[in-house]
């Protein structure tokens, strides 16, 4: 089959539009060319009339086949960007979401105000939070996860990015020695009852990293209780869109001095900040 790159992109957009809406299909086709094939828009402008080698055409066809089943592009590609850094991902880890950048920003702010020198990322997954904090501060950063597969991905990311991290395998804070420092986590927070209505791509991500008992609140509650019992100065959690009020009540019930919620750009609850000690002026 004789095909130019320009025609390949048109055909790809049409194929993706068979199971994505038009805007998504267009945006994703551009990403496939830039991220998957390494062909920039400027390259396409200059070389769109070039003929596509058979191996490239077959590669794109295989990607379409996998994507049609619902497999996320990040898993097909094997990596995604987070804070403008490339992180490897695999079916052992969640795919990083842009909202998690809000958690990193909040951790940087609270950590600076508390003058912490160490931090632990609980449920690190691919290591995006731990590596980002290690690369953007001079803190001693630890990362822990129950999943050996996730830790393997996180270790690879840390090595490739030059992030100095200490890794621990275990449940929540069980494997982390004192003192904890700042506790940060993006734990599973989806209510299992919501599973039937979720987008099909989520079926490819590890259920153990998505769902938690007690309407999605169980693991967040446990971490708040354990971090407070071990005198962490603060605990920051990414949370579900309607979980802020209940988790604030549970944080205060666990003995935290103050608990507050930051919302995302859509106005949804997204970050819980629980403080155990006063912060410097500019209290969030």
N, C-alpha and C positions, 0 to 999 in steps of 0.2 A: 504494500500500500504506500503510495507516494503522498506525503503530507508535509506541509510547512509548519514551522513553529507557531505562526499566527493562526493557522487552521487548527492546530492541536489545542491551542488555548480556547478557541471557540468551541471545539468539540468537547473539551473538558468541562467548560462552563455549562454546556447543555446537559452533559451526563450528570453533573452534580445537581443541576436544577430538577432532575428527576426525583430527588429525595430531600433536597434542601430548598428553602425559599430562594427567590431570585437574587436578593441582595447577598445572602450567605454564600450562595454558589459562586457569585462573581468574586467576592472577597477571598473565598477559599481557593479558587483557581489561581488567583494572583499569588497567594501564599505558596501554593504547590510549586509554581515556577520559581519563585524567589528562594524559598527555604529548601524545597526538595530537589530541584534541578540546578539551583544556584544561578539562575538567569534573571538578572535585574530588569527593570522596566526600560532602562536606557539600552541594555543589550537587545531587548526585544524590538525596540524602535529601530535599531540598526540592522538587526539580523532576523527579523520576523519572517522574512521570505526564504530563509535557509531551509533546506530539507532536514527532516527529523530522522536521525539514525534509528534503525529497527529496535536497538536495545533500549533507547529512551521511550519510544512508543509503547513497547511491551511493559516497561517499568510503570509508566503512567496507567496503563490498562490494569495492571495488578493492583495499584493503589486504589483505583476506582472500585474494583471488585471488593476489596477489603472495606473501603469506606461505605459502600452500599449496605453492608451488613450492620453498620452503626459504629464500627471501630473508629475511635477518635483519631484525628490527623496526628496529634502529638505522639501517639503510640506507633502509628505507621512510620512517622519520621524518626522517632527515637529520642527526640529532645524538644524543648520549648524554651522560650525566653521568659526570664523573670528578673525584673530590675535591670534589664538590658544585658543580662548574662545568660549564657546558654547552659541549661541544665538537662542532663540525661533523665529520661523517664522510662518506666517499664510498667507492665501490668501489675507489678508488685507495689507500685506507688500511685498516689493520686496525681493527676495532672494539675500543676499550679494554676491558680486562678488570680486574675488581677486584683481581686479584693484582698488577697493576703498581703499585698504590699501595704495596706493600711495597718495591718498588724505589725509589720516590720517598722513602719514609721512611728507608730505609737510606742513600740519597745525602745527605739532609739531616743525618743523624747523623754519617756519616763526614766529610762536608764541614766540619761544625762542628768536629769534633775535629782535623782537619788544618788548619783555619783557611784554607781555600781562598778565593779571590776570583773564580774563574772555573770554568766547567764547560762541557762539550760533550756534547750528546745525539746519539748516532750512530744513524742509521736512525730519524729522528724521527717519521715517519708523520704523524699528525694533529697532532703537536706537544704531546701531553698531558704528557709528562715535562718537556720544555724549558719550556713555559709555566708549569707548576706550580712548578718550581724558581725561575724568574724572579720569579714573583709571591710566593713565600714566603721569598725571601732577597734580599740585595743583591748577589748574584754577577753577573758578566758571563756571560751564557749564550748559547752558540751551538748551532745545530741544523743537522744535515746529513742528506741523504738522496740516494740515487741517482735517485729518482723525482721528476720535475718536477711530476707531478700531486699527489703527496703533499705536496710543499713548498708548492704553491698552497693546499691546505687548511690546512696549518700556519700559513702567513702570515695567512690569514683569521682563524683562531682567535686568533692572537696579537694581531691588530689589534682584534678584538671584545672581548677580555679585558683589553686594555691591558698585555700582557706585552712587555717590551723584549727582543727576540731578534735575533741576527745569523744569517742563513741562508746556507747553503752547499750547493751541489749537487755531489756527488761520492761516490766509493766510500770507505766507512769514514772514515779520518782524512785522506785525500788532500788535501781542499780546506781543511783547518783549519790556520791558522798557529800557530806556537809562541808562547808556552807554552800547552799544552793545558789545564792545570788538571785537575779531576776529570773522568773519562770515564765516562759512563753510557750504557747501551744496552739496548734490548729488540729484539735482532736475530732473524731467522728461526732457529728451533731445532728444528723438527719434522723427524723422519726421513722422507724421501720414501717409504720402505717402509711407513710407517704410513698413507699416504693412503687406501687402500681402506676402512679401518675408521673413518675420522673421520666426525663428524656432518655431515649434508648441508649445513648452513648454511655450513660452512667453504669449500665450493666457490664461494661468492660473494665471498670475500675474496681479495686478491691473492696468488697462489701465491708470488711473489717475496718476500713479507713473511712467509711461513709456513715454507717448506721450505729446508733447507740440506744440502749434501752431507756425507759422513763421519758418517752417523747423526745429522745435525742439528748437529754440533759444529764444522763448518768455519769459519763466519763468527765465532763466538765465539772460536775459537782464533786466527784471524788478528788480531782486534782486540786480544786479550790480548798478542800478540807485538808488534804495532805500537805500542800504547800504552806498553808497557814500553820499547821501543827509543827512544821519544821522551820518556821520563822523566816520564810522568804520575805524579802522587803516588798515585793509586788508580784502579782500574777496576772498575765494578759492572755486572753483567749479570743480566738475567732469563734463567733457564735452564729446561730441561725437567725433568720430575719425577725422572728417574734419571740426570741428567748431572753431578751435583755432584762425585762422586769423581774422575771422569776429567778434568773441567775444572780441578779443584784441582791435579791432577798436572801438567797441561799449563801452568797458570799458574806453578807453581814451576819447571818446566822452562824457561819463558821468562824467568826471572830475578826474578819478583816475590818480595818478602821474605816475604810471608805470604798464604795463601789460605784462605778459609773459606766455608761455605755456610749460609744461613739458609733455614729451611723455612717453608712456608705453613701455614695453619690445619688443612689436611688431613694435615700431616706429610710433604709432598712437598718435595724440593729445589726452590727457587724463585729464590733470589738468591745469586750468587757475588760475593764481595768479595775483590779482590786488592789488596794494599797494597804500595807501593814504598818508603814511608818510615814511621818510627814515628809512632804517633798519640799524642794527649794521654791522660792517665789516663782509664781507662774503655775501654781497648782492646777493640773488639768481638770 
